[in-house]
Each structure stands twice: as structure tokens, then as C-alpha cells.
């Protein structure tokens, strides 16, 4: 591995990007051949570990790849929120929201990799906050006026219209900022470790699944604007991600030995969503300029045109620097705070799982408690910054990019740092955000059908560590999931039922009881922690188990140290041991000594078995 890194040959990155991953064919001639059990073990080890720095050109390629991997998930969030914020017909503001969320995700990524968990884990928007935010905006107080739904009646420069959407966005801002303080407290105080004792697969599974299931209406409405285009987008994404993912595509490459040549890259596996959107977008553009699609807004299929947003790109500025309070002074809604807090708790549980997966894939040891506490705390700071900048969302670890580490086998945090820089730079280009507001509505709907389906399945996949032959577990999951669909649906159809006489209480109850993931997570949490069941039955043994043979650990626990000599400074301070998020040398020395004793014991046992 070392010789491949030092040579600077782009063939190594090409292999890292797919040619020797899992069951993928295509061994390069002249490279080390994989054989026997040792070969299988080496195959799963990262080419570049956490502290390794790949060649500069490879860093750029892989950083941009991570950006493209997160692209679909990040851009979907402001497009969903625009409906609740009454911004369906304001492409310029939608573009600014897109710029803002990319800018803040870049800042959060730099904070997380530098001072947080210090693993190569990219930060993006979180769908866990979309559901409670939309529930908040669906209350009678924040429901969009009827005239904002009619494009012919909306004047985007009108002070009345600006006040309509800014008032709602400021309320969302304040709620996210206040709720993020809980995440900061749970992280930096170390309470996240105590909280995770009570959150198992039967709590996470319904909560995460309902993030996707609760958005079925938004996906159906957008796809229904032109089912043909939506179906085409869905089929393309499925084709690229499932059927063509093992098909290598020749791309230009350069090495000192071979000079300019071609190398194989599994491009369909890396960015299927982006490719599916791009192809459908291009087809819609061709159909628009050929006037195949109807030009009358009243006709079915009009929203498939790419010129619906008019001159969004021409009207957008070239440079746009997002800043805190750009929509005005944030306000606070108690109902919004409680609903978003439920989403943040779900996001924290997901992130802890992402930390362990990222460590395993990047060759780092399992993250210690101080690193996890710091990571969750920094994620809270990221959500606080996102609220201040007015993205309408928070930030969290992006699971898609953790999975990308397994494809590329490049776990260098330098690559993720560069990805954060890309997001910041592109977030300042006003026309960049405006470009994506021209994506036709049915194309977005087709993407949603796939994306929300995958989120739903990802939630259900948490049940694999539980005993689903147990009637207890079947009851807990089934009741939590079904109740979380039935209750919000009934409350929305009977909004007058919640009438306590106190406006604030009614708002809180409405938001909580129409937030699917809150109800599902609440029932799952209560039933799983009160109904009798063994740890093995509940999946807690597998949930907490870390297999050292499967971790491919090539680094020491020092990868989680704070940068710029901060850990060295704290090592001479006895009080540092009492700060939950600070690494302490005394603890690490004992850990290293224990590891050395364990390794010596294993070596002695192996020697005796050989003799």
C-alpha cells in the first residue's frame, strides 16, 4: 500500500474508486494480486487511511466526488421546504436557500473534521428536521395564504410577499437554533453516551423509516405533475444504481509511468442520482425548446418545462455571500422547538452509527467516548450556524458519503476537508444556486420516489440486529409504525379537535401529533424500554458489538486528538480528565498499554499453537 501511495500513479486511485471493491471485477495487470484469506482481508483495507494525504490531483477528484454524492440529498431539502415557506414561485429566493445550505454544510464539514469527531465524514442537511418543520408550517398560523399558490398573483418583489415567506423562515430559524442547544449540551456534556443506552434498533427503525414515509405526499404531488417524465427519471436512477453499477467507464488518467491514458471508473455506482437528474433535465430542455411540452400553465405537463422559472439564472447575481440574519431577526415558536427537538434526537442517534461505520471504513479504531461527544456537540454547533444563516434546516453526518468510503477505499480526512471548501466556494456563486431551480418539478418528483424509498428501507434495515421472530418485536415495530401514520392523518383531517383554549398549547400538540417520526419514535422508545425482552432479542448486543477483526484498524486512537497541539497542552492538565469531550493522555497511555499486553498475549498464543 505504501508503494502505491508514494508512486503517485493514478492507477491506484482508479483501483480505489471501484476496480477492487467487494465483488467487482477488473484487476489491473502488474498490480498485486489478491489471493487466499490474507488477500480478502487486504481487499477491505483502505488505500488511504484517516491521516494519509493522497496526491493533490487525487484529492481534488475525490473531494468533488464526495460533493456530487451529497448533492442530491442536500438540494432536495430547500426544494421541499419552499412549499411550506410559500416560495413555490420565487426561484431567486429558492436559489439563495440552495446557496446558503451548501455554504453552511461546507462550514460544518470543516468544523467536524478539524475539531469534531475528526473522521472523514461529510456534513449535510438532515431530513430528520424536514418533517417537523413541514408540520410546523402546516399549522393554521403558518399555512400559506391562498394567493401565494397562484403564480399569476405572486409578485416576488412585493413587500407583502417578502414578509409572508420571511416571517415563516425566521420562525423556523429560531426554532432550529434553540433546539440545537440541546444537541450541543448532550454532546459536550457527555450525556449522549447515557442517552444512547436507551435508544436501540426498535426505536431507530420506525423513526428513520417514517422520515421517508411521511414525505409520500410531496413525492406524489411532484411526480404527478408529469408522470411520464417522473417515471423516466426514476427508471434512469434505478438503471444506473442497480443494473449498471458494475459497468466500468473508461476515463482519462495520468501517471508518471503511463503518462496520459485511460482508466476504468464505476461512475454509475458513484453518482446515479446526479446522472439520472442530468439526463432527464436535458431531455426536458430539448422538449421545451421544441415546444413539445405545453406552454399553457393550465395544461397538464406544463411543469415539466425548464423555463417555468423564467429568467432565474439571468436575474441571479454572480456572487452571493450568505450571512447570519440575512432574512431578519429569528423568532421562536414553542411548537416548532419541540417538534424539531424530536428530529434532532433522531439525527444524533443516526450520527453515532455513522461514526462507527466511518471509523471502520477509514482504518481508524472505534471512536472513543470523548470523540463521539465532541462530534455530536460540533453537529449541534453546525445546526446552530445553519439556523443563524437561515437555511431552514440543520446539519448532520451524511450516511451516503460514509458509504462512498467503502466504494473508493479512500478514508483520508484531507479529501473531506477539501469537499467542505468546495461547498463553501460553490455556495457563494449566486448563479450556481439559480441553475438548480430550473430542474422541472416531475424530475424532482422522480428523484423523490427513489430517495425517500431508500430512506424508508434504511430505517427498516436497523431491524436486522433484532430477533424479528419475536412477537414482542413485531408488535413494537408494527404498532409504532402504523400509529405514526394513522394519528397524524386523522389530526390533519380534524384540526378543530385540538382545542384546549390555549393557543400555544394547541400549536404544540398539533406539531407533535402531526410529526410522524415523533409519534413512531416515542412509541418505539417507550415500548422497547418497558416491555420485557432480553438484550439479544432487542438487538442491543449486536448494536453495541464492535468486531476488532472487521475493523481493519491501521491507525491508533491518536487520530481523534485535537489539532494544533491542543491535546499536548491538555495532557499536562489534570483537570482535563473531567471534561467529557477532551482526550486525555493518561487514559490513552493505559489504553495503549492494555492493547500492547493484549497483542503480546495473542502473539504468545499463536507461537505456542505453531510449536
N, C-alpha and C positions, 0 to 999 in steps of 0.2 A: 504494500500500500504506500509506503513511504516513497519508493522509487517512482511510482506513478504520479504522486503529488509534485515531486521535485522536477520531473521531466518537463512539466508544462505542456504536455501533449493533450490536445483536445479530445483525443480518443477516450481518455479516462473519463471526462465529463460525459461523453456520449454514452459510455457504458453506465455511468452513474444515473443517467436520465432514462434508463429503461432497458438496456440490452441484456442485463444480467439480473433482473429483478424477478423474484418469485419464479413463475413458470415460463418466463418469456425467453424465446429463443434468440440466437444471434451472437454466439461467442466470437469475439474478434480473433483473427489469426495473429499469432505472435504474443498474445496475452496469456497470463497464467490460466491454465485450465482447471475447472472445478471437478473434483472427484472425491469419492468416499465421504465419510462423516465430517471430516475436517473441512472439506470443500463446501458442504452445505452450511456449516457454521460461518465460514468466511463470507459466503454469499450474502448473508444477512447483516454483516457488519457494515457500518457506514464508510464510505470512501473518504469523506471529510467529517471529522468529529466536531464537537462544540467549539473548541478553541483553535481549530485549524483555519487557516486563511487560504482559500483557493486562489489561483491566478486571477488578476484583475478582470480579464475578459470573461472568465467563467462566473465570477461574482456578479457581473452586470447581467449576464444571460439568466442566471438562476434567480437573481433578485427580481427581474422583470417577470419571470415565470411565476414566482410566488404572487406578485401583484395581479397577474392575469387570473390566477387560481382563485383569489379572493374577490375578483371583480364582480362576478355575478351576484354573490351574496350581499356585497356592500351596496351596489347600485339599486338592488331591489327594495331596500328599506325606505329611502326617501320617495321612491315611486309609489309605495303603498301608503305612506303617511300623507302624501299630497292630497289624497281624497278626504281624509279626516280633517285636514287643515284647510279645506276649501280651495286648494291650489290646482285643481284638475286642468284649468285653462290658463294657468300662468307659468309658461315654460321658462321664463327668465328666473323666477324665484326657485323653481324646481332645479334648474341648473346650479344656482347658488347653494342650494341644500346639498346637492351632489358634491360640489367642490368642498363644502365645509366638512362633510363626513369623511372624505378622503384625507383632507388636511389633518383632522383630529386623529384619525386612525394612524396616520404616519407618526404624529407626536406620541401617541400612546405606545406604538411599537418601539420607538426609541427609548421611552421610559422603561418599558417592561424588559427589554433585552439588556439595558445598561444597569438599572437599579432594581428591577423586579426579580422575577424568577431566574433571569439570566440564561434561559434556554432559547433556542431558535424558534420562537413561537410568535406568529404574526397576530396583531390585534385588529379586529374589525368590528363592524356593527353587530348588534345582537337581536335576533328575532324574539328572544325572551321578553324584550320590552315592547315589541310591536303590539302584541295582543292587549296588554293592559292600557297602552296608550290609545289604541283604537277604541277600547271600551270606555275610556275616559271621554274621548271626543264624541262618543255616540250618546252621551247624556243630553237631556233636553237643554241644558245651559249652553253646551258647546256644539250642538248639532248645527251643521252648516245651513244658512238661510237658503230658501228655495231658489232665489235668483242667482246664487253663485254656481248653481248646477247647469245653468244655461249659458253657453259660450257667447251668444249674441247680446246678453245682458251684462257681461262682465267687462269692466274697464280696469285693466290691471294697474293703471297709473292713478286710479281714483283713490283719494284718501279714505273713503268709506270702505272700499275693498281691502286696502292695505291694513286698515285697523282690524278688519274681520279676521284675516289669517294671522296677523302678528299677535293679536290678543290670545289666540289659541296656542300659538307656538311658544309664547312667553310662559303660559301656564304649564306647558309640557316641560319647558326648560327648568323652571323652578322645582317641579316635582322630581325630575331626574336628579338634579343637584342635591336636593335634600335626601332622597333615597340613597344616593351614592355614599352619603356619610356613614350609613350603616355598614356598607361594604368596606369602607376604609377602617372603621372601628373593628369589625370582625377580623380583618386581615392583620393589621398592625398590632392588635392586642393578642393575637394567637388564638382567639376564640373559635376560629374557623375549624381547628382540629377537633375541638369539643363538639361543635355543631355537626360535623360530618359523621360522628358516631351514630347519629340517629337518622341519617339520610342514606337509605340503601337503594338497591335497584328498583324495588317496588314503589318507591317514591319518585325516583327519577324517570322511570319508564312512562307512566301516564303524563307526567308534567311535560316532558320533551315532546312526546307524541302529539299532545294537544296544541303545541305551538304550530305544527303543520296542519292538523285537522281543523283548527279554528279559523284558518285562512282560506277554507274551501270556497267561501262565497266570493272573496276578492279574486281568486284564481278563475272561478267560473264566469264571473262578470266580464273580466278582461278577455278571456278566451272566447266568450260568446259574441264579442264584437265582430269576429270573423272566424268561424270555426275551421275553415279551410287553412288559413294562414297559421292559426294556433296549432292545428294538427300537424302541419308541415314542420313547425319549429320543434314540437315535441318529438316527432319521428326522427328529425335530424340529430337532436341531442341523444336520443336513445341509440341511434345508429352509431354515432361517434363514440359514446361512452361504453357501449356493451358489445357491439359487433366488430368495430374497427380498432378497438383499443390495443390490440396486439399486433397491429399492422405498422411496421416501421416506415417512416417517411424520410427519404434522403434530404439532408440539409447541408449547406456549405459549412465547412470547418477548416481550421488552420492549425498546423502543428509545425514545430521546428524541423521534424524529420520529413513529413509528407508534404509540407507546405500547404497550399490550398487544395483541398479535396472535399469529398462528401462523406458525411457520417449519418448514421441512422438515428432518428429520434421518434419516440412514440408520442407524436403530437396530439393524436386523438384522445389518448389517455390523460394527457396533461391538462387540456383545456377544452373539453367537449361542450360546455355551456357557452363559452365565448364563440366558438366556431358555429354552433347552432344558431345563435343570435345573429352573427355576422352574415351568414348565408341567407337567412330569412329576411333580414333587414335589406340586403342587396336586392333580393327578388321583389320585395315590396317597393323599393325605389324604382326598379325597372317598370313595374306595373303602374306606378304613379306617373312617371314621365310619359308613358304610352297611353295614359288615360284609360286603362283597363278597369281600374277601381273607380267607384262612383265619386263624383266631385260634389254631390249634394249632401250636406251634413245630415239630412233627414233620412237618407237611404242607408240600408244595411251594408256594411263593409267600408263605410267612409273612414272609420278609424284605423283601417289598415294602410292608409296613405301615409307617406313620410313627410308631407307638407302640411299636416294638420296644425302643427305648432307655428306655422307661418315662418317669419324670419328670425327664429330664435337664435340661430348661430350668428347671423349678421348683427343682431341687436346686442348680443353679449359682448362684454369687454374682454380684451385680450388678457389683462391681468386683474386678478381679484384676490385680495388678501383677507381671508376670514379673520374675525377678531371677536373677543368676548363681548357680549351685549350688542351684537350687530342688529338685533331685532328689537332692542329696547331692554328695559329693566325686567328681569324674570319675576314672575309671580308664583304663588304657591297654591295648589289645590290639595286639600287633605285627602280627598278620594283618590286623586292621581298618585300621591305619595305612597299610600298603602298598596295600591294596585301595582305600581312599578317596583315597590319593595319585594313583592312576591316574585316578580320577574328576575330581580337581581339575585335573590336567593337561589333560584334555579340556575342562573348563569354561573354563580360561584361553584355549585356542585359540578357542573359540566367542566369548568376550567380545571378543577383539581384532577379530574380524569384525564384532561388534555395534557397536564403537566407530566403525569406518569408516562403517558404514551409517547410524548415528545422526548422525554429523557431516554426511553428505551430505544427509540429510533435514531437518536443522535449520538449514541455511545456514551451517555452520561449516566452516573449512578442514580438510583431513585432519589428524587428531591427530598432533602431533609425538611423538618417542620419549619425552620426559620425561613427557608426559601419559599415554601408554599405560602406562609403568612405574608411574606413580602410581595409575592406575586399577586395575591388577592387584594392586598392593600393598594398596590400600584394600579390594578384594574379599576378599583374604586376611584382613584385619582383620575384615571382616564375617563370614566363616566362623568366625573365632576367637571372635567375640562370640556367634554362633549356637550354637557348641559349648558355650560357657560357660553360656548360658541354657538349654541342654538342649532344643533344637528337634528334635534327631535328624537335622539336615540343615545344609547350609551356605547361602551366598548367592551369586548370580551375576547378571549382566545379563540382563534378561528380553527375549528376542527379540520376543515378542508385542507388547510395548509400543513397541519400535522400529518395528515395522510399523504401529502405530497412529499414529505421527507422519506416515507417508505418507498416511493417511486424513484426519487432522484438519488437516494442514499447519500445526500449531502446535508449534514447536520450543522454546518458552520453558522454561528450566530452573526458573523460578519455579513453573510448573504441577507439575513433578515433585517439587519441594520440598514443595509442599502435599499431594501424594499421599502422600509419606512421613509427613507429620504425620497424615493420615487413618488410615494403617495403625497408627501408634503409638496413637492415641486409641481406635480400634476394638479393638486388641489388648489394651486394658485393661478391656474390657467382658466380664465372665465369661459372661453370658448370650448374648452375640454368638457366641462360640465354640460354646456348647452347642446353639444353634439348628441348626448345620450337622451336628451328629452325628445329627440325626433324618432326614437325607436317606436314603431307602431304598437298600439295597445294590444292587438292579438298576439304579437310576437312576445310581449311581456307575459301575457296570459299563458302561452305555451311553455315558457320557461318556468312559470309558477307551478304548473301542473307537475313538472318533474321535480323541482326544487322542494316544494312543500311535501311531496310524496316521500322524498328521500329523508327529510327531517322527521316525518312521522315514523318511518321504518327505523331510523337511527335511535329513536326513543324506545321503540319496541325491542330493539336488539339488546338493550340493557337486561332483558329478562333471561338471557342465555346463561347467566350465572346462577339463576334461581331454579328451584325444582318446580317446573310447571305441571308436573303430575300431581302436585299437592292441591287439594281442593281449596285449602286456605289461600294459597297464592292466586289461584284462578279467581276466587271471589274478590280478593283485594284489588287486583288489577281490573277485572271486569266492572265491578261496581264503581271504582274511581273514574274509569274512562267514560262509562255510559252516563253517570250522573253529571259529569263535567260537560257533556254535550246537551243533555236534556234540560238542566236547570237554567243555563244562560238563554237557551232558545225560548223557554217559557217566559222568563223575565222580560225579554225584549218584546214579546208579543203582548205582555200585560204590564206595561211600565207604571201604571197607576197603582199597582198592588203595593209597591214600596212607598207608603205614605205614613211616616211617623209623626209628621207635623214639624219636624226639624229639618230644614233644607240640607244642611251639611251632612247629617246622618243618612238622609235619603241618597245623597250623591255617593257616599262611601259604600253603602250597601249595593247600589246599582253597579258601581265599578267592580267591586269584588265578586258579586254574584253573576256578572256577565263576563268575567275573565275566566275562560275555560281552564287554563293552566293552574290558576289559583285553587279552584274547586277540586280538580283532579289531584294536584299535589297535596292539598290539605287532607282529603280523604285517604290518599295513599299513605301519607305520613302517620296519621292517627291510627289507622287500622294496622299498618305494618308494625308499629311500636306497641300496640296494645293487644292484638290478637295473638294467642300463644303460638309459638313456632320456633324451631331451632335456627341457629345461625346458618347452618348449612342449607336448610330449607329456604331461608330468606335470601340466600346468596351472599351473605356478608363475609363468609370465609374466602370465597373466590374473589369477591370485591376487594378485600384488603390484601390478598396474597400477591407477593412480588416474587417471581421466579428468577433467581440470580443467574441461572443458566440461559434464560431467554433475554437477558437484558443487554447482552453484547457490550458490556461496560468497558470502555477503553480509557476513561478519564477518572480522576479522583474527585472527591467531594469538593475540592478547591474550585471547581468550575462555578460553584454557587457563591463564591466570595464576592464581596462588594468591590467595585473597581477603585482606581486612583489611590490605592494604599489605605483605604478606609478600614478594611479588615485588619491589616497590620497595626493600625492605630488602636483599634478596639481590643486587640489581643492583649495589650498591656493594661487594660482597664477591667478590674474585677467585676464592676457593676454591669458589664456588657452581657454577662451570662443571664441576667434577669430581663433582658429586652427580647421579646419573642421573635422579632424579625432580624436580629443581629447574629451573624455567625461568630462563634467563639472558639479560639484556638484550643483551649483546654479540652473542650468537648471533642473537637476534631482530632486532637492528639490521641485521646483514648480510643476514638473510633478507628483511627489508623492502626493503633497498636492491636486492637481486637481483630481487625482484618488481617494483619500480619500473622497473628497467632493462628487464626483460622486457616490461612493459606499454608502455614508451616505444618499444621496438623494434617491437611489434605495431602500435602506432598509426602509426608511420612507414611500415611496410609497407602498411597499409591506405590511408594518404594517397597513397602512390605508385601503388597499384593504381587508386585513383579518378582520379588525374591521367592 
